[in-house]
């Protein structure tokens, strides 16, 4: 039987992504971006009072998606993330066993950005990416 490991989250970025670049045997180094994501759910308790419950998720992006996350994500931005759960464990410097469960992102979408510039306008980091100089893709067959 084949299993399914799919995660879909909509939430707010807890802090700007931490980015690490690892050297690789090839010509292109491998980039990793990680950040916390808060998802909040509203419920009513037994006294019919509204209660908000926030869950924190560790999100990890690799390679090109890590580059995009580094360029467009900021603390407070609301995003949509699709990916898979991955658990890992290791021993820290003191010999303690550590465990973590992460969401390894396959795709992300910026839904809103809380940051504003000096004129009160929201910056549009996607326009910066689209307007930046990029290498030509060469001769495409279409």
Secondary structure, 3 states (H helix, E strand, C coil): CCCCCCEEEEEEECCCCEEEEECCCCCCCEEEEEEEEEEEEEEECCCCCEEEEEEEEEEEEEHHHHHHHHHHCCCCCEEEEEEEEEEEEEECCCCCEEEEEEEEEEEEEEEECCCCCCCCCCCCHHHHHHHCCCCCCCCCCC
